[in-house]
Amino acid sequence: MFYEKKSCRICGNKGLIPYLDMGNTPLANSLIVRSSEINNEKYFPLVVVYCPTCSLSQLSIVVEPSILYNHYIYHSSISKTFHEHCKQLAEYISSIILKGKIGFCVDIASNDGCLLTKFKNLSHKVLGIEPAKNLAKLSISTGIDTYNDFWNKKTAEKILQSYSHADIITSTNVFAHVDNLHEFLEGINILLSEDGAFIIEVPYMSELIKKNEFDTIYHEHLSYFLIKTLKILFEKHNLKILDIQKLPIHGGTIRVITVKYSNNNLSINKKGIDKFLNEEDNNGMYDIHTYKNLDIYAKKIKSEIFSLITNIKRQNKRISCYGASAKGITLLNYCKINYRMIDYIIDDTPQKQNCFAPGSHIPICSLKKLLESPPDYLLILAWNFAEEIMSKTKFYQNNGGKYIIPIPEVRLYEYSSK
Ligand code: TYD
């Protein structure tokens, strides 16, 4: 079901240093569908290690991808913020990289086709590669051509036989999920045209550290990237970084634009890339002590949330959560918060409703529940969408409902407008 990863997946170094142990936890997206499944839940170690050679942080184990992704519950299209993000990405690629030309755009792990829909709206030819059967089926039903498989060399060869080289390959929030990144990039080299661009978006380790986002560490996220690390990886695979952009989405993301070495059509933003590298160095991102501090901050947040919730419960007040996000489920489990303390979790994803959160066993409900049975406090587990969630729950705050936001530090929001 899982195997230990004893060497760095980028540079092969075996001298990895553990720095954060979040205990044994269930898989954050493996929601419990029937209460009878509760006793059969599987727990996996959640430990992060650091490679002093290339500064990659990675999990000490790899859970078999077939367990994680065969039926995937995360739907990109639920968030308005993400829709807007995809629209901007498609427009940016269309105008700056494709320079108005109509291209063949391939999205790896295309989920429900949210990004490809935006490319299609701009008249590009699109193809999704999606390993989860349920999501591939869903995106095909909305008119997005989708190939149901994992991305690797074999998939790249098959696509090339049936289609053509890709002008654009995107992979947003996928790279961190991949164990064999070398094979992944070999596949990119097969499908990407000589003058094409490969664009990734990944959570940025510098931001994770800066904002204590330890709850984004869970079994699906095998790697935690810095620019230094990505540069080493890409250079091993005939890819050069053209530009890097920092984006607020998902708590702090970097968009990295790469092309093949032989492609000189677009200019390299060397100054911008060097700035990232210098900042990483100056912020201690190449020093194990920085990472050991994350353990201290995580424990601090854990104790603060736990005592806040215990105090609220002592006053006989009620607490619910918003967003059955993987990070939220991780936070609850790490902080040892369960169904005895929290009444329910609201999530707008229909597939998550009527399930139970892994580990904490809190029931997941639709927004209707917040209207019918409002709590005194709402813990926003999807803190990366806090603004969007607060604005869609105005009715709750107008009736005196309070919010708790756990990351980067525990904060309480009260509105006096009754
Ligand atoms: P997200 O933070 O995108 O990802 P992860 O699971 O990787 O931590 O998850 C956000 C969750 O919050 C997702 O389950 C959808 C839910 N959500 C709503 O239910 N309503 C909303 O308005 C928003 C913005 C999110």
Residues whose N, C-alpha, C, O or C-beta is under 5 A from the ligand:
A	BS01	TYD	I78 S79 G323 A324 S325 A326 K327 G328 I346 D347 D348 T349 A382 N384 F385 E388
